[in-house]
Amino acid sequence: MTAILEQLQGLVSASGISAYNLSMIMILILFVLMFVGLATGQELAFVLGGVGAIMGWIAWGEPGVRIAMTKVYDQMQSYSMVAIPMFVLMANFLTYSKVADGLFESVRYLFGPFKGGLGVAVILVSTVFAATTGIVGASVVTMGLLSMPVLLRSGYDKSLACGMVCAGGSLGILIPPSIMLVSMGSFAQLSVGQIFISAIVPGLVLSLCYIIYIIVITRVHPDAGPAMSEKELAEMPLKQRIVGSLINLIPPLLLIFAVLGSIFAGIATPTEAAGVGAFFSLIMAICYHQFSWKMLKDSLLDTAKTTAMVFIILFGASAFTGIFLSLDGDRIISDIVLNSGVGKWGVFWIMMIIVFILGMFIDWLGIVMIVFPIFLPLMDAFGFNRLFVVTVTAVMLQTCFMTPPFGFALFYIKGIVPDSVKITDIYKGVIPFIAIVVAVVALCVLFPNQLIFWWQ
């Protein structure tokens, strides 16, 4: 393998092509190899890292590999990355504490008398749970196990039920605290605290739009989301529903305010707040009588697995990005786009379309690592606020969990629903919610001062 690479390096050195054109050719090869690797089903981390190292060797020999490794080392030194395992641990403690169970039970009875009320309960609980987990897999699976049996038993349309659970669970990567926002902030060299603040309103607006859609669709098609029966409602008196909702809502809200409030007030960094959040989520698990040594062991193992997955992709992507930038990829792409005449908003929407299309095939982390090195310098050149670009991209990345054929939320929900629910039912159910995400992206573009920079 080394001999082949040395021969290729020799061919490159003797090609006689101008440095600019040679860089263009090598960048094209870089992305072709990446897409070939992904198309053949290879792991994203090893595709990005391997392609980066190989192209670095071809371009400069051993120093090229050192460039890739230096970028990996720089990523390892990022202090904000320490927040990721802490937020993941907090999410796992909360998942095992079953904090969502009692909340959903009370809220579904509270909204059950209304058409679409159970759907509203799913989105509300998912929103609260999203603000305490930040992991889509945990949110979708937990809400699916809690709500899908109740929704199907209550006569909800299968597609609508699947769509609302997938959409609600996917809020976990947008509503702070979120490991996606931490990763994006580190890569874009932005304050994680500012990204958290900017993402709150778009996340809540998206949740509200989901609720409005459920209410409207169940009014237009009453059979799609019937109200709970009088017999079932009689099992929990109104006073008990209200008191139960408040009792089960207060602990997670206190945790949310403690974590986010300490960050927004400048009392703690996101990393410090994540550690405090993990500690208090453990206390909550103890208070909910769910603590055991097995629970602690499982939480730590799940945290280690998730953290390792995130970090290995980050390291591979750092190597890829390092070689791309060393080949002057950002300058070359900028020259091409600036001379294309599409304008600043044309470039912006091209970026959003690419994010949407990539979301059909790979996860959010891979999309961020591929798209940001190319488009963030372009956005800077056109005078876009980088915080605006990152926040809008975070909203658009909601679709990557729901877009067929490979949206993760689709497979999470398929794994927990009965065989009577087909994958086509799930695909059909998420389409309206994907359209809502795109609409909220448009709202963020039209009203950035109200939705993103509301705090300034």
C-alpha positions in Angstrom: 0.0 0.0 0.0 2.9 2.4 0.9 4.6 1.6 -2.5 1.4 2.5 -4.4 1.0 5.7 -2.5 4.6 6.7 -3.2 4.1 6.0 -6.9 1.0 8.2 -6.9 2.9 10.9 -5.1 5.6 10.7 -7.7 3.1 11.0 -10.5 1.6 14.1 -8.8 5.0 15.7 -8.4 5.9 15.1 -12.1 2.5 16.0 -13.6 3.5 19.6 -14.6 0.0 20.8 -13.8 -0.3 24.2 -12.1 -0.6 24.2 -8.3 -4.1 25.7 -8.5 -5.4 23.1 -11.0 -3.7 20.3 -9.2 -5.4 21.3 -6.0 -8.8 21.3 -7.8 -8.2 17.8 -9.1 -7.1 16.5 -5.7 -10.1 18.0 -4.0 -12.4 16.4 -6.6 -10.7 13.1 -5.9 -11.0 13.7 -2.2 -14.8 14.0 -2.4 -15.2 11.2 -5.0 -13.3 8.8 -2.7 -15.5 9.9 0.2 -18.7 9.3 -1.6 -17.5 5.9 -3.0 -16.6 4.9 0.6 -20.0 5.9 1.9 -21.9 4.3 -1.0 -20.2 1.0 -0.4 -21.4 1.0 3.2 -18.2 1.8 5.0 -18.2 3.6 8.4 -18.3 7.4 8.1 -15.4 7.9 10.6 -13.0 5.6 8.8 -14.0 6.9 5.4 -13.3 10.5 6.3 -10.1 9.8 8.3 -8.8 7.3 5.8 -9.5 9.4 2.7 -7.9 12.4 4.4 -4.8 10.5 5.4 -4.4 8.9 1.9 -4.8 12.2 0.0 -2.4 13.9 2.5 0.2 11.3 1.7 -0.3 11.7 -2.1 -0.1 15.4 -1.8 2.9 15.8 0.5 4.1 12.4 1.7 4.6 11.9 5.4 4.1 15.6 6.2 0.6 15.3 4.7 -0.3 12.5 7.2 1.1 14.7 10.0 -1.2 17.5 8.9 -4.2 15.2 9.2 -3.1 13.9 12.6 -2.4 17.5 13.9 -6.0 18.4 13.1 -7.2 15.3 15.1 -5.0 16.4 18.0 -6.4 20.0 17.9 -9.9 18.5 18.1 -8.9 16.4 21.1 -7.7 19.6 22.9 -11.1 21.3 22.6 -12.4 21.9 26.1 -16.0 22.3 25.0 -15.9 18.6 23.8 -15.8 17.5 27.4 -19.5 18.6 27.7 -20.5 15.8 25.3 -20.0 12.8 27.6 -21.5 14.7 30.5 -24.7 15.5 28.5 -24.9 12.0 27.2 -24.5 10.7 30.8 -27.3 13.1 32.0 -29.5 11.8 29.2 -28.9 8.2 30.1 -29.6 8.8 33.8 -32.9 10.5 32.9 -33.8 7.7 30.5 -33.3 5.0 33.1 -35.0 7.1 35.8 -38.2 6.9 33.7 -38.9 10.6 34.4 -41.0 10.7 31.1 -43.3 7.9 32.2 -45.2 9.6 34.9 -45.3 12.9 33.0 -46.8 11.3 29.9 -49.3 9.4 31.9 -50.6 12.6 33.5 -50.4 14.8 30.5 -52.2 12.3 28.2 -55.2 12.3 30.6 -55.1 16.1 30.8 -55.4 16.5 27.1 -57.2 13.3 26.4 -60.7 14.8 26.3 -59.8 16.7 23.1 -59.5 15.5 19.5 -55.8 15.1 18.9 -55.1 15.6 22.6 -52.9 12.5 22.9 -50.8 13.8 20.0 -50.4 17.1 21.7 -49.3 15.3 24.9 -46.7 13.4 22.9 -45.2 16.6 21.5 -45.3 18.4 24.8 -43.6 15.6 26.7 -41.1 15.1 23.9 -40.2 18.8 24.1 -39.6 18.6 27.8 -37.7 15.3 27.4 -35.6 16.9 24.5 -34.5 19.6 26.9 -33.1 17.0 29.3 -31.7 14.4 27.0 -30.2 15.9 23.8 -30.1 12.4 22.2 -32.6 11.5 19.5 -32.4 7.7 19.9 -33.3 7.9 23.6 -36.1 10.4 23.0 -37.7 8.4 20.1 -37.4 5.0 21.7 -38.7 6.2 25.1 -41.6 8.2 23.7 -42.4 5.4 21.2 -42.6 2.8 24.0 -44.7 5.0 26.1 -47.1 6.4 23.5 -47.4 4.1 20.5 -49.4 1.4 22.3 -51.8 4.1 23.7 -52.1 5.9 20.4 -52.9 2.8 18.4 -55.2 1.5 21.1 -57.1 4.8 21.0 -57.7 4.6 17.3 -55.1 7.1 16.0 -54.1 6.9 12.4 -50.9 4.8 12.2 -49.1 7.2 10.0 -49.9 10.2 12.1 -48.9 8.4 15.3 -45.6 7.4 13.9 -44.9 10.8 12.4 -45.5 12.7 15.6 -43.3 10.3 17.7 -40.5 10.6 15.1 -40.8 14.4 14.9 -41.1 14.9 18.7 -38.2 12.6 19.5 -36.0 14.4 16.9 -36.3 17.7 18.9 -33.6 16.3 21.1 -30.8 17.5 18.8 -32.2 21.1 18.5 -33.5 22.1 21.9 -30.6 22.8 24.3 -28.7 21.2 25.9 -27.8 19.2 22.8 -24.6 17.3 21.8 -25.2 18.4 18.2 -25.1 22.1 19.2 -22.0 21.5 21.3 -20.2 19.9 18.3 -21.4 22.6 15.9 -20.2 25.3 18.2 -16.8 23.8 18.6 -16.4 23.3 14.8 -17.7 26.7 13.9 -15.6 28.4 16.7 -18.7 29.9 18.3 -19.7 30.1 21.9 -21.8 27.0 22.8 -23.8 29.2 25.2 -24.8 31.6 22.5 -25.8 28.7 20.2 -27.9 27.3 23.0 -29.7 30.6 23.4 -30.2 31.1 19.7 -31.7 27.6 19.2 -34.3 27.8 22.0 -36.9 29.8 20.2 -36.6 27.9 16.9 -36.9 24.7 18.8 -40.0 25.8 20.7 -41.6 27.3 17.5 -41.0 23.9 15.8 -42.7 22.1 18.7 -45.6 24.6 18.5 -46.0 24.1 14.8 -46.1 20.3 15.3 -48.9 20.8 17.9 -50.9 23.2 15.5 -50.6 20.6 12.7 -51.9 17.8 14.9 -54.8 19.9 16.1 -55.7 21.0 12.6 -55.4 17.5 11.0 -57.5 15.9 13.7 -60.2 18.6 13.3 -60.3 18.0 9.5 -60.1 14.2 9.9 -61.6 13.4 13.3 -61.0 9.7 12.9 -57.2 10.3 12.7 -57.0 11.4 16.3 -60.1 10.6 18.4 -60.5 11.8 22.0 -60.2 9.4 24.9 -63.3 7.6 25.9 -65.3 8.7 28.9 -64.7 5.3 30.5 -60.9 5.8 30.2 -61.0 9.4 31.4 -62.9 8.3 34.5 -59.9 6.4 35.6 -58.1 9.7 36.6 -60.1 12.6 37.9 -59.4 16.1 36.6 -57.7 17.3 39.8 -55.4 14.2 39.8 -54.5 14.9 36.2 -53.5 18.5 36.9 -51.6 17.7 40.1 -49.9 14.7 38.6 -48.8 16.8 35.6 -47.3 19.5 37.8 -45.6 17.0 40.1 -44.0 15.2 37.2 -43.1 18.3 35.4 -41.3 20.2 38.2 -38.2 17.9 38.5 -37.2 18.0 34.8 -38.0 21.7 34.6 -35.7 22.4 37.6 -33.0 20.4 35.9 -33.5 22.4 32.7 -33.4 25.7 34.5 -30.3 24.7 36.5 -28.3 23.6 33.5 -29.4 26.2 30.9 -29.9 29.0 33.5 -26.3 28.6 34.8 -25.0 28.8 31.3 -27.1 31.8 30.2 -26.4 33.7 33.4 -22.6 33.2 32.9 -22.3 31.3 36.2 -21.0 28.1 34.5 -19.6 27.1 31.2 -21.5 24.4 29.2 -18.9 21.8 30.3 -19.4 22.7 34.0 -23.2 22.8 33.6 -23.1 19.4 31.9 -21.3 17.9 34.9 -23.8 19.5 37.3 -26.7 18.2 35.1 -25.3 14.7 35.1 -25.1 14.7 38.9 -28.6 16.0 39.5 -30.1 13.6 36.9 -28.5 10.8 39.0 -30.2 12.3 42.1 -33.5 12.3 40.2 -33.1 8.7 39.3 -32.5 8.0 43.0 -35.6 10.0 44.0 -37.7 8.2 41.4 -36.6 4.9 43.0 -34.9 3.7 39.8 -31.3 3.6 41.0 -29.5 0.4 41.1 -25.9 -0.7 40.4 -27.0 -2.3 37.2 -28.7 1.0 36.1 -25.4 2.8 36.9 -23.3 0.3 35.0 -25.7 0.4 32.0 -25.7 4.2 31.9 -22.0 4.4 32.0 -21.6 1.8 29.3 -24.2 3.5 27.0 -22.4 6.8 27.6 -19.0 5.3 26.7 -20.4 3.8 23.5 -22.2 7.0 22.4 -19.2 9.2 23.3 -16.8 6.9 21.4 -19.1 7.0 18.4 -19.3 10.8 18.3 -15.6 11.3 19.0 -14.3 8.8 16.4 -16.4 10.6 13.7 -15.1 14.0 14.9 -11.5 12.8 14.7 -12.0 11.3 11.2 -13.7 14.4 10.0 -11.0 16.6 11.5 -8.4 14.7 9.4 -10.5 15.1 6.3 -11.1 18.8 6.9 -7.4 19.4 7.6 -6.4 18.0 4.2 -9.2 19.8 2.5 -8.2 23.2 3.9 -4.5 22.5 3.3 -5.3 21.9 -0.4 -6.8 25.4 -0.4 -10.2 23.8 -0.8 -12.0 26.7 0.9 -10.4 29.3 -1.4 -11.1 27.2 -4.5 -14.7 26.6 -3.7 -15.1 30.3 -2.8 -13.7 31.3 -6.2 -16.1 29.0 -8.0 -19.2 30.1 -6.1 -18.3 33.9 -6.1 -17.9 33.8 -9.9 -21.1 31.8 -10.4 -23.4 34.8 -10.0 -26.0 33.0 -7.8 -25.7 35.6 -5.1 -25.5 35.3 -1.3 -29.0 33.9 -0.8 -28.5 31.5 -3.7 -25.4 30.1 -2.0 -27.3 29.9 1.3 -30.2 27.9 -0.1 -27.8 25.7 -2.0 -26.2 24.9 1.4 -29.6 24.1 2.9 -30.6 21.9 0.0 -27.3 20.0 0.3 -27.9 19.5 4.0 -31.4 18.2 3.3 -30.3 15.8 0.6 -27.3 14.5 2.7 -29.8 13.9 5.6 -31.4 11.2 3.5 -28.2 9.1 3.7 -25.9 10.1 6.6 -26.3 11.4 10.2 -26.1 15.0 11.4 -22.5 14.7 12.5 -21.2 13.6 9.1 -23.3 16.4 7.4 -21.8 19.1 9.7 -18.2 17.8 9.1 -18.7 17.7 5.3 -20.7 20.9 4.8 -19.2 23.4 7.3 -15.6 23.4 5.9 -17.0 24.2 2.5 -19.8 26.7 3.2 -18.8 28.5 6.5 -16.0 30.4 4.7 -18.5 31.3 1.9 -21.0 32.5 4.4 -18.3 34.7 6.0 -17.3 36.0 2.6 -21.0 37.0 1.9 -21.3 38.7 5.3 -23.6 36.3 6.9 -23.6 36.1 10.7 -22.1 32.7 11.5 -24.4 32.2 14.5 -27.4 32.7 12.2 -26.0 30.1 9.7 -25.3 27.5 12.4 -28.7 27.9 14.0 -30.6 27.6 10.8 -28.5 24.6 9.8 -29.4 23.0 13.2 -33.1 23.5 12.4 -32.7 21.9 9.0 -30.8 19.0 10.5 -34.0 17.9 12.1 -35.0 16.4 8.8 -32.0 14.1 8.7 -33.7 11.9 11.3 -36.9 11.7 9.4 -36.1 11.7 5.7 -36.4 8.3 4.0 -34.7 6.1 3.2 -32.2 6.1 6.1 -33.5 8.5 8.7 -32.5 7.0 12.1 -35.8 7.9 13.8 -37.7 5.8 11.1 -35.8 2.7 12.1 -36.0 3.5 15.9 -39.8 3.6 15.6 -40.0 0.6 13.3 -38.2 -1.5 15.9 -40.9 -0.9 18.6 -44.2 -0.8 16.7 -46.3 -4.0 16.0 -46.0 -5.7 12.6 -49.3 -4.2 11.5 -47.5 -0.8 11.2 -45.5 -1.0 7.9 -42.5 1.1 7.0 -44.6 2.8 4.3 -46.9 4.0 7.1 -43.9 5.5 8.9 -42.6 7.2 5.7 -46.1 8.6 5.0 -46.4 9.9 8.5 -43.2 11.9 8.6 -43.7 13.8 5.4 -45.9 16.5 6.8 -43.5 17.0 9.7 -40.5 17.3 7.3 -42.5 20.0 5.5 -43.0 21.8 8.8 -39.3 21.8 9.5 -38.6 23.4 6.1 -41.3 26.0 6.8 -39.7 26.8 10.2 -36.3 27.2 8.4 -37.9 29.7 6.1 -39.4 31.5 9.2 -36.0 31.7 10.8 -34.6 33.3 7.5 -37.5 35.8 7.3 -37.5 36.7 11.0 -34.0 36.2 12.4 -34.2 39.0 14.9 -37.4 37.5 16.5 -36.4 33.8 16.4 -32.6 33.6 16.5 -31.3 36.9 17.9 -34.3 37.5 20.2 -31.9 37.8 23.2 -29.7 40.6 21.8 
